[in-house]
Structures are given as C-alpha cells and as structure tokens.
Amino acid sequence: MRLRQLVVSSLTACLLTVLAGTASALTPYPFENDTDVPDGRSAPFVGHWSVRVAGRTGGTISTCAIPLEIEASGPRSIVYRAPNDPEARIDLIAEDRRTTWQSSITGGSFIAVWTDQDRFYLYDQAAPDLGGPYSFARCN
C-alpha cells in the first residue's frame, strides 16, 4: 500500500511539472517586461512603428513604409497616430512591470509589455483573448 501511494504521488508530481511547462509554452507572449525599459514613461514609445496582430496571417496594421507614429505629449502621455485612424491622446500608467495605456478619448485601456528596446506587445484589456496582442516593431 505504501509503495502504491509513493508511486501515485511521484506520478502526480511528474504530471504537474509537465502540465506547468506545457501551460507556459502555450502562452507565447510575455505579460511582464523582459527589459529595463522604464514603465509609464513616454520617451521609450516615441518614434515610428510597424504594427501587426501577433499570430495572425494578414494582420498587418502599419508598415515602416507607412508607419504608425507616436509622439510624447508629456513625460507620461503620448499622441498616437495610426494610418487611417483618428489621432488619440494616451495617458501612461506604470504598474506591475508594464505600462497601461489609458485613452482620454474612448476610455479604453491597453497594456504595453516590452520585449526589447525596439519591440513591445500591446494587449487590449477589453478583449484580451481575441487573437494575439498587437506587435510593435520600431522602424529605423
């Protein structure tokens, strides 16, 4: 009986370890910054960006030929200009090793997570499970 309990607990521990590894492998996009880019600050976001919906074929929103533009409008706010979209002012809030974008126009909010100084993901808090996050890559 003791041997059976030992085998069952060993198999359970192995199964839990495998499942934990599988769950993290199924989440291909980070939810915390992988870099030392400062959270809640406008300066890192300033520039021209190509944008696509990560993981979706044909999900291109802008390219470096016709980029999305982000300008600082203060140390903790940006102006976001996307091709074919109205300009938006965004307030930036540092929290939990990421930056929340809060739209002053729509009230919508997004979470930005940096993967390096020239790339970040933007998650829609209203619809986090629709496809993948937006993937931003800095244009040169």
N, C-alpha and C positions, 0 to 999 in steps of 0.2 A: 504494500500500500504506500509506504514512504517513497519507494522508488518511482511509483506511478506519479505521485504528487511532484516529485523532483523533475521528472521528465515533462509533465504538463507545464510546470512553472518555467522551465527552461525554454520550451517551445513557445509559450506565451510571450516571454521576454524577447525572443528572436523575432517573432511576428510583429510585435510592437515596434521594434527597431527598424524592421524592413518597411512597415507602413509609414513611420515617421519620415524615413528617407524618401519614400515614394511621394508623400504629400508635398514635401519641399520641392521635389523635382517637377511636380505638376504645376507649381507656381513659378513660371519663368520670369516674371517681372518683379523687381525689388519693391519693397514698401518702406524702406529706410534708405537714406543717403549712403552711398558707398564711397563718398569722397569727403573732403573737408571744405566743400563749398558752403559758405555761411547761409544759414536758413533765414528766411524772412527779409532778405536784402534785395534791392532791385538790381544792383550792379551786375551780378552774375547772369541775369536774364537778358541784359541789353545786347542787341545785335539782330542779325538776320538769320532765319531758321528755315530748314526744310522740315516738314511735318507730315507724318502718316499715322494711320491707325495701326498699331503694332499687331502683327499676326494676321492681318487681313490683306489678301490679294486685292490690288486696286484701291487700297485705302489711302492713296496719296492726297494730301490737302494742299501742300505747297512744296515747291522745289527751290533749289538755290537759284534757278533761272528767274523764278517769280516767287521770292521768299516771303514768309511771314516776318513782320518787323516788330520788335519790342524796344521801347524807349523808356528810360526812367522818368517818372514824373515826381519823384521824391525819393528819399532813401528807402522807403518801404511801400512804394507803389510804382506801377508800370502802366504804360499805354500799349495796348495790344492791337496791331493792325494786320489782319489776315486778308489775303486776296478774296474779293467778293463777299466780305463780311463787314459790318459796321465796326468802327473803332470802339474799343472798350477800355475803360479805366479799371485797373485791378489793384486792390489793396493786398499786401503780402503779410502773412502772419506766420511767425516761426513757432512750430510745435512738433514734438515727437520726432526729431531728426528729419524733418521735411518742411516744406513751405506750403501753406494753404493759400490759394488764390481766391479772393472774395470779390466778386463783381459788384461794383457800385451801381450798375445799371440793372442787371437782371436778378441780383441777389444769389445767383448760382455760385457754387464753390467747387474748386478742384484742388487736388493735392499734387504738388510737384516733388519728384524724387530724382536726385542727380545720380548718374552712374559714373560720370567723369566731368571735367570742367566744360566740355563741349557737347554733352548729351544729358537729357533728362526725360523722364516719363511724366505725363500729366494724366491723373485719374479723375474722372467725373464722379463726384460724390453722390449725385442724384441717380446715376446708373452705372455703378462700378462693375457690374457683370456683363455689360453689353460689349462683346468683342474684347479687344485689348485696350490698354491705355493709349493715349496719343504719344508718339515717339518724336522728340525734338532733337535735331542734329544741327549744330552751328555751321553756317556757311562761312567760307573763307573770304 
